[in-house]
Amino acid sequence: MIPVEDLRRTAQGAMSLNIAFIGVANGLFSALYLLQKADVDRLAQQSGMDRGYLERWCDAAYAFGWLERDGALFSLSEDGAAMRPEAENSQMAIAVGAVLSAHMAERAAGLMRTGERPGEKVLAERETILPWFGAMLELNFRSTFENEILPRVGIFQEMNDKSGLAVDLGCGNGWYLRALLGRCRLLQGLGLDGFAENILQATAKAEAEGLSGRLQFAEGDIHQFQLPRPADLIVMNRALHHVWELRGTLFDRLHRELNPGGAVVIWEPAWPEDVGILRQPEYRGMAFQNVTEHVQGNHFLRPPEISAALEASGFQSELYPVGSDVVVVGRRPV
Ligand SMILES: C[S@@+](CC[C@H](N)C(=O)[O-])C[C@H]1O[C@@H](n2cnc3c(N)ncnc32)[C@H](O)[C@@H]1O
């Protein structure tokens, strides 16, 4: 049995992240960082928030250690400073992920009786979460891409001094292409996503990183898009499971859209053959998310299924395990 004190500590962990999320979503950590020390009135003025809500939030953020207190003055604790979205190694993705998880769990709880699967619109039901989605994924995955995947996966080495077109299908806020083009200086990039908010953020971020001359983004559907010219690389990061039902048509199409020698690079959570492994801490998040994927009409994929589908469309596949994820490269033979 889990001791009741441990259960209570777990519940407090969730509350703590909920309070942090309120601060992230309303720019409170960033505002207090600028002010350094402030009372509730000054913080309300700086952040544009309602004083009554802010007073309660400051007390709770103090209680959970996100803020320090000196009489009526509040300042950020070290942990609070790390919740700023703009902080180096920001931890804000953990708070956003916790509240998103609660929302999706509540939806799954209500849908389980009927079996209804309302689809991906469920993700967009919470207007305070939606704007943080792209940044959350960037914080969760960009450093793994830069430090573990880019150096290890052969096709990226080949792209180092090659000109060509890299396309990201389901690009989110565009972090993948920003990271790739930051390293492969001759590549051009095109990102497509179905959410208009993602395209706005991706375009603004590419401009802020000085990449807008080589990197464009457009709203579009993975099932029906037009490339301006044949691509050398087509990437899908955590997007394939969203469109798995139509994989055959999609992979046939990608094969035709690629230059000979080009490749599809797919990065997905790797659903294990042996579900006994799900008990391990690094797999638990995947087990949870697979419930929420079900609400969206999706499910996670086993790596051999991805390889087999690529091979059925004429690709040669290579698998690269990355923790509980997998990168699958499908090459179009020369
Ligand atoms: C889990 S997110 C991953 C986003 C991004 N690749 C990343 O790594 O941050 C999946 C993305 O696929 C997009 N998506 C799903 N189905 C799509 C479709 N049919 N057409 C275009 N985009 C789609 C969603 O809008 C979402 O941004």
The ligand as an ORCA input file, in Angstrom:
! r2SCAN-3c Opt
* xyz 0 1
  C       2.194     16.600    -30.496
  S       2.192     17.959    -31.574
  C       3.878     18.015    -32.115
  C       4.268     19.369    -32.633
  C       5.706     19.517    -33.100
  N       6.057     18.553    -34.118
  C       6.668     19.441    -31.952
  O       7.442     18.494    -31.875
  O       6.664     20.347    -31.110
  C       1.376     17.339    -33.021
  C       1.160     18.431    -34.024
  O       0.610     17.877    -35.221
  C      -0.359     18.779    -35.730
  N      -1.296     18.019    -36.565
  C      -1.965     16.903    -36.210
  N      -2.710     16.452    -37.246
  C      -2.497     17.304    -38.279
  C      -2.973     17.378    -39.625
  N      -3.813     16.471    -40.115
  N      -2.515     18.391    -40.394
  C      -1.657     19.314    -39.904
  N      -1.174     19.294    -38.641
  C      -1.588     18.304    -37.835
  C      -0.992     19.395    -34.509
  O      -1.573     20.654    -34.786
  C       0.215     19.519    -33.560
  O       0.858     20.756    -33.655
*
